[in-house]
Amino acid sequence: MHVTADDGAQIYVEAAPDNGKPPLLFSNSLGTDLHMWDPQMEAFGDTFRIVRYDSRGHGQSDAPEGNYTIERLGRDVLAILDELGIERTYYCGLSKGGMVGQWLGTNAPERIERMALCSTAAFTPIRDLWNHRIAVASGKGMGPLADGIIERWFTEGFRKDNPAEVERVGAMVLSTPGIGYAGCCAAIRDMDQRETIKVITLPTLVVAGDRDPATPPELGREIHERIGGSEFVVIEDAAHLSNIEQPDAFNRVVLSFLTQ
C-alpha cells in the first residue's frame, strides 16, 4: 500500500494484518529498501505486528527532487502511523533509519514505545563527502557509488563467503533513484542531533558493529552517552549492515531489548 505524506509524496508500506500483537516499525538505511529487513521477519514476526516501508527516495516510494531533511523523513513515519491507526509503536532503524528514530524520540515520543537505533550517528561532520555523493548520484546515478557502498557495508570475509546476499543488497543500491539518494544524503549532511537527543527519555538501545567504517562504534557510544538510561551493545564481526551480516546476534540483542 501507499501512504500519502503531508506534502503529497507517496510512501510505500508493507504492514502485517492487525493481529493484536504490538506493532514494530522497521526503517531502512540509505540506499536500501524495506527488504533489507528480510533476515528479521521470522524472528520478530512471532512477537510483533511488523510494519516496513521504503524511505522517501527509495524503493517503491516517491523520490521528489531537492534536499530532504531528517524532520521530513520523520514526518513520513508519523503519516504511516496515522494511516494505519497506530498510536504507539516499537521502532527499529538502522543508519538513516536510526537518525529518523532519534528525531521521533525527540519530537514525537508519545508515538514510540521502545526504540533500537542501529549503526547510526547523531552528527556526520564530513560535508564534502556528502556533497560528492550528492553530485555523483544526481548526475550519474548509483552505478559509480555502488562498489564503495558495499565495501563499507560488509566485511571482506562476508563479501567473499556470501556472494548471493551481497548481490541482493547491491541490487537494492543500484535500483535506488539517484535523486532520492541525493535528497537523503542532504538530510544526513545537514543533521545535527547531538544536543536535541538529550531530552529523550524513551527506553533506547544503541547498536554498533565493531568493524563498521561508516558509523563506527564511537558514534554509537556518543548517542548512548547523550540519551539517559539507554543501553549500548557492540556486535562483533559486523560492519555497517549488522542485521544482515550477523542476523542471529542482531536479532537476539534487539528482540531481547524490545521485549523487556
Phi, psi and omega per residue, in radians:
M1 nan 2.771 3.050
H2 -1.998 2.443 3.085
V3 -1.951 2.395 3.140
T4 -1.564 2.065 3.085
A5 -1.268 2.966 -3.047
D6 -1.246 -0.125 3.023
D7 -1.826 0.116 3.095
G8 1.675 -0.203 3.135
A9 -1.142 2.535 3.141
Q10 -1.690 2.142 -3.104
I11 -1.938 2.158 -3.086
Y12 -1.421 2.297 -3.048
V13 -2.323 2.438 2.943
E14 -2.114 2.063 -3.100
A15 -2.190 2.309 3.042
A16 -1.137 2.673 3.098
P17 -0.998 2.598 3.124
D18 -1.244 1.807 -3.059
N19 -1.948 0.278 3.134
G20 1.544 -0.175 3.105
K21 -1.380 2.669 3.113
P22 -1.140 2.466 -3.131
P23 -1.307 2.555 3.033
L24 -2.313 2.085 -3.123
L25 -1.775 2.189 3.071
F26 -1.758 2.364 -3.129
S27 -2.131 2.194 -2.955
N28 -1.401 2.888 3.121
S29 -1.403 2.959 2.971
L30 -1.037 2.288 3.037
G31 1.480 0.148 3.075
T32 -2.218 -3.086 3.007
D33 -2.241 -2.997 -3.041
L34 -1.079 -0.321 -3.127
H35 -1.306 -0.103 3.018
M36 -1.083 -0.354 -3.118
W37 -1.615 0.153 3.137
D38 -0.939 -0.693 -3.130
P39 -1.172 -0.133 -3.136
Q40 -1.769 -0.224 -2.951
M41 -1.075 -0.827 -3.104
E42 -1.200 -0.774 -3.064
A43 -1.139 -0.646 -3.061
F44 -1.655 -0.361 -3.048
G45 -1.194 -0.372 3.113
D46 -1.262 -0.410 -3.039
T47 -1.878 -0.554 -2.998
F48 -2.154 2.771 2.886
R49 -1.510 1.934 -3.004
I50 -1.439 2.291 3.004
V51 -2.143 2.169 3.078
R52 -2.186 2.688 3.099
Y53 -2.621 2.757 3.009
D54 -1.572 2.084 3.114
S55 -0.976 2.586 3.026
R56 -0.782 2.319 -3.140
G57 1.538 0.022 -3.052
H58 -2.341 2.733 3.018
G59 0.937 -2.269 -3.098
Q60 -1.648 0.141 3.047
S61 -1.478 2.794 3.087
D62 -1.118 2.655 3.099
A63 -2.205 1.358 3.130
P64 -1.107 2.602 3.075
E65 -1.263 2.710 3.081
G66 1.792 3.060 -3.106
N67 -1.377 2.412 3.011
Y68 -1.734 3.018 3.044
T69 -2.282 2.808 3.068
I70 -1.098 -0.639 3.070
E71 -1.045 -0.771 3.130
R72 -1.030 -0.772 3.133
L73 -1.164 -0.631 3.089
G74 -1.157 -0.687 3.126
R75 -1.179 -0.472 3.022
D76 -1.078 -0.720 3.104
V77 -1.100 -0.754 3.129
L78 -1.086 -0.629 3.090
A79 -1.123 -0.682 3.095
I80 -1.096 -0.826 -3.136
L81 -1.074 -0.743 3.139
D82 -1.100 -0.782 -3.119
E83 -1.092 -0.648 -3.116
L84 -1.492 -0.061 -3.133
G85 1.221 0.523 -3.130
I86 -1.695 2.000 3.141
E87 -1.348 -0.729 3.138
R88 -2.416 2.506 -3.128
T89 -2.420 2.680 2.856
Y90 -1.360 2.695 -2.985
Y91 -2.461 2.388 3.033
C92 -2.413 2.045 3.124
G93 -2.252 2.506 -3.127
L94 -2.099 2.360 3.130
S95 1.021 -1.996 3.085
K96 -0.991 -0.664 3.088
G97 -1.067 -0.593 3.064
G98 -1.239 -0.550 3.076
M99 -1.187 -0.717 3.068
V100 -1.103 -0.673 3.100
G101 -1.060 -0.663 3.096
Q102 -1.117 -0.712 3.105
W103 -1.102 -0.753 3.137
L104 -1.109 -0.761 3.138
G105 -1.101 -0.510 3.127
T106 -1.450 -0.746 -2.946
N107 -1.851 -0.308 3.137
A108 -2.475 0.910 -3.062
P109 -1.106 -0.404 -3.141
E110 -1.201 -0.218 -3.132
R111 -1.693 -0.113 -3.033
I112 -2.062 2.311 3.106
E113 -1.497 -1.028 3.057
R114 -2.542 2.687 -3.129
M115 -2.479 2.559 3.051
A116 -1.977 2.153 -3.137
L117 -1.924 1.940 -2.917
C118 -2.051 2.397 3.064
S119 0.771 1.018 -2.995
T120 -2.451 -3.113 -3.099
A121 -2.584 2.764 3.024
A122 -1.632 -0.291 -3.086
F123 -2.789 2.376 3.078
T124 -2.192 1.860 -2.924
P125 -1.401 -0.115 -2.983
I126 -1.552 1.375 -3.064
R127 -1.091 -0.678 -3.110
D128 -1.067 -0.639 3.108
L129 -1.082 -0.822 -3.138
W130 -1.175 -0.660 3.100
N131 -1.091 -0.674 3.091
H132 -1.105 -0.803 -3.140
R133 -1.115 -0.679 3.098
I134 -1.068 -0.794 -3.116
A135 -1.110 -0.773 -3.114
V136 -1.172 -0.867 -3.101
A137 -1.084 -0.702 -3.129
S138 -1.193 -0.644 -3.055
G139 -1.595 -0.590 -3.011
K140 -2.180 -0.064 -3.091
G141 1.441 -2.900 -2.991
M142 -1.527 -0.226 -3.087
G143 -0.911 -0.896 -3.101
P144 -1.180 -0.294 -3.087
L145 -1.723 -0.317 -2.911
A146 -1.053 -0.841 -3.072
D147 -1.074 -0.742 3.132
G148 -1.138 -0.638 3.101
I149 -1.091 -0.847 -3.111
I150 -1.089 -0.652 3.114
E151 -1.121 -0.585 3.106
R152 -1.350 -0.500 -3.013
W153 -1.423 -0.497 -3.074
F154 -2.307 2.579 3.055
T155 -1.193 2.799 -3.131
E156 -1.029 -0.722 -3.131
G157 -1.098 -0.716 3.123
F158 -1.145 -0.735 3.135
R159 -1.067 -0.661 -3.128
K160 -1.252 -0.707 -3.015
D161 -1.555 -0.241 -3.045
N162 -2.311 1.033 -3.050
P163 -1.091 -0.593 -3.123
A164 -1.149 -0.727 -3.136
E165 -1.212 -0.685 3.103
V166 -1.117 -0.685 3.110
E167 -1.146 -0.684 3.119
R168 -1.056 -0.804 -3.135
V169 -1.227 -0.660 3.098
G170 -1.050 -0.612 3.101
A171 -1.143 -0.609 3.065
M172 -1.095 -0.773 -3.134
V173 -1.045 -0.855 -3.074
L174 -1.160 -0.486 -3.128
S175 -1.506 -0.116 3.117
T176 -1.218 2.219 3.105
P177 -1.041 2.319 -3.115
G178 -1.007 -0.685 -3.122
I179 -1.233 -0.534 3.088
G180 -1.243 -0.737 3.087
Y181 -1.077 -0.774 -3.137
A182 -1.105 -0.725 3.121
G183 -1.053 -0.713 3.119
C184 -1.278 -0.597 3.050
C185 -1.025 -0.697 3.119
A186 -1.123 -0.671 3.107
A187 -1.072 -0.735 3.130
I188 -1.223 -0.749 3.136
R189 -1.002 -0.718 -3.027
D190 -1.580 -0.001 -3.073
M191 -1.420 2.404 2.909
D192 -2.575 1.750 -3.101
Q193 -1.902 0.267 -3.038
R194 -1.075 -0.634 -3.135
E195 -1.552 -0.698 -3.032
T196 -1.150 -0.571 -3.088
I197 -1.257 -0.145 3.121
K198 -1.134 -0.309 -3.139
V199 -1.478 -0.148 -3.071
I200 -1.197 2.253 3.084
T201 -2.093 0.028 3.125
L202 -1.148 2.602 2.972
P203 -1.032 2.098 -2.996
T204 -2.319 2.330 3.011
L205 -1.953 2.301 3.050
V206 -1.948 2.190 -3.082
V207 -2.071 2.377 3.099
A208 -2.326 2.620 2.994
G209 -1.611 2.351 -3.031
D210 -1.191 -0.281 -3.113
R211 -2.118 0.567 -3.094
D212 -1.547 1.948 3.119
P213 -1.437 -0.293 -3.096
A214 -1.409 -0.865 3.065
T215 -2.306 1.393 -3.070
P216 -1.081 2.837 -3.046
P217 -0.919 -0.551 -3.110
E218 -1.120 -0.490 3.087
L219 -1.271 -0.628 3.037
G220 -1.170 -0.700 3.114
R221 -1.117 -0.608 3.095
E222 -1.059 -0.730 3.079
I223 -1.111 -0.834 -3.140
H224 -0.964 -0.733 -3.106
E225 -1.232 -0.346 -3.118
R226 -1.665 -0.322 3.137
I227 -1.819 1.863 -3.081
G228 -1.047 2.339 3.106
G229 1.388 0.012 -3.136
S230 -1.262 2.819 3.073
E231 -1.927 2.653 -3.089
F232 -2.328 2.214 -3.125
V233 -2.318 2.357 3.052
V234 -1.871 2.188 3.105
I235 -1.598 2.232 -3.068
E236 -1.384 2.632 3.087
D237 0.985 0.760 3.131
A238 -2.409 2.406 3.002
A239 -1.629 -2.333 -2.953
H240 -1.291 -0.858 -3.109
L241 -1.557 1.234 -3.084
S242 -1.126 -0.462 3.129
N243 -1.169 -0.396 3.109
I244 -1.722 -0.721 -3.089
E245 -1.264 -0.661 3.128
Q246 -2.274 1.148 -3.015
P247 -1.124 -0.636 -3.119
D248 -1.124 -0.806 3.125
A249 -1.148 -0.767 3.134
F250 -1.052 -0.856 -3.103
N251 -1.080 -0.724 -3.116
R252 -1.119 -0.821 -3.090
V253 -1.132 -0.867 -3.036
V254 -1.263 -0.749 -3.121
L255 -1.125 -0.702 3.124
S256 -1.063 -0.711 -3.139
F257 -1.216 -0.803 -3.053
L258 -1.180 -0.404 -3.082
T259 -1.758 0.184 3.107
Q260 -1.115 nan nan
